[in-house]
Amino acid sequence: MPAPPPIFPVSHIELPDFEQHLLANGLPCYHINRGTQDLVRIEFICWGGRPYEKHPLVARTTAALLKEGTRRHTGSAIAEQFDYYGAHLSVPFQMDTGNLAMHCLNKQLPEILPFFIEILCEPALRQTDLQAYLKRKQQSLKEDLSKAEVVAYRNITEHFFGADHPYGYNSSPEAYADLQQEWLVEHHYRCFHAGNGFAIVSGRFDEATSSYIHGELARIPNRAAVPINTLTIAEQTPGKIVIPHVQGGQAAIRIGRRLFSRTHPDANGCYVLANLLGGYFGSRLMENIREDKGYTYNISAGYDSFRWGGTFQIDTEVSPEYVQETLQEIRHEIARLRDELIEEEELQMLRNYLMGSFLTMVDGPFNWAETVRTLLTEQLGKTDLAALIRTVQDISPEEIQRLAQRYLQDEDLWTVVVGP
């Protein structure tokens, strides 16, 4: 039997370039021209997410209704057009932005891109579509609230930021019932335009295709950029919250705290720290609580960031009889990070995993486009991603311990348990 090929650690990642063009209407347009297929993806991103809405749920509802029709075409006619040409239209949800994306074969752009611009600029936002959407969302919310993990997530994020903060408030039947059609129209007019966002074009395309795309995107109106609302965080002392929940057989556990955006000097290190604790299958929480104790099928820890803040959170679901033991083991693993230096072998395994995940981020034009979108919406650039990669490669056990001691003290962590 032949010997397997040798395994070498990833020592360098070449980050692809992306070009910036300023269109005639002032819209920044970023090009990622690579790949092997004559396929193009176009995404419009505007500052129209939760921090920019005047009423709760308006941002997400406005984006969701874009696909429901325009002043000239019904939603079914638009869906039929996209289906006929094998194209795809989506509304990627992002906390800080409003997004509309499409992809199709280059040769089908003349049949698809004008529809995309029409959807973006002339959505009908009809009262009948709003009512149908609200009915669906109220029903799905009722179903979601029967799940312990959803109740736990909603509760802990509300405590991170406060019930009135864009990142902290939760949907409710009453908030859906209060939505007004004119709020959606106002939000769209104020946010979805060339002066308040940017576009990313990715795939493989020639100069003629690029010129055509620029001409269509230049038809998007330009208005004044939207200032952000004042974001006020309701400071609270972290504690433990237990919420009885009769449906379902498992209890949901959430432990975490509010952190900061990726522009913070400790953000890269906290990204490494969270992955060490629970970011992959070989992480400490998985090894202890799943593999050794068998309390859960899955447990994870992650650092999530937005434009104006971030969170650290541990998530798991366990049988009710193992709740206290699971909480004890989670605290034990957090204490180990504060009290003990990680051994080099474990740190190298973590580095290998994270470097592999970075390779996925640059694999192909569409993955790289999503990475670029994340960088731009968090006010970062390619050099910031390179800095994160260097942190993964160079971070020391002492630095990991320092971060754990600074940000993972027990008294700074919220604990939410929802279950029978």
PyMOL commands that set and color helices and strands:
alter all, ss='L'
color gray80, all
select helices_A, chain A and resi 50-52+58-68+75-84+106-121+127-144+148-161+173-178+181-191+194-196+207-217+267-278+284-292+320-339+344-361+365-377+382-394+397-407+410-412
alter helices_A, ss='H'
color red, helices_A
select strands_A, chain A and resi 19-22+28-33+39-46+88-90+98-105+197-203+240-244+251-259+299-305+310-318+414-419
alter strands_A, ss='S'
color yellow, strands_A
deselect
rebuild
show_as cartoon
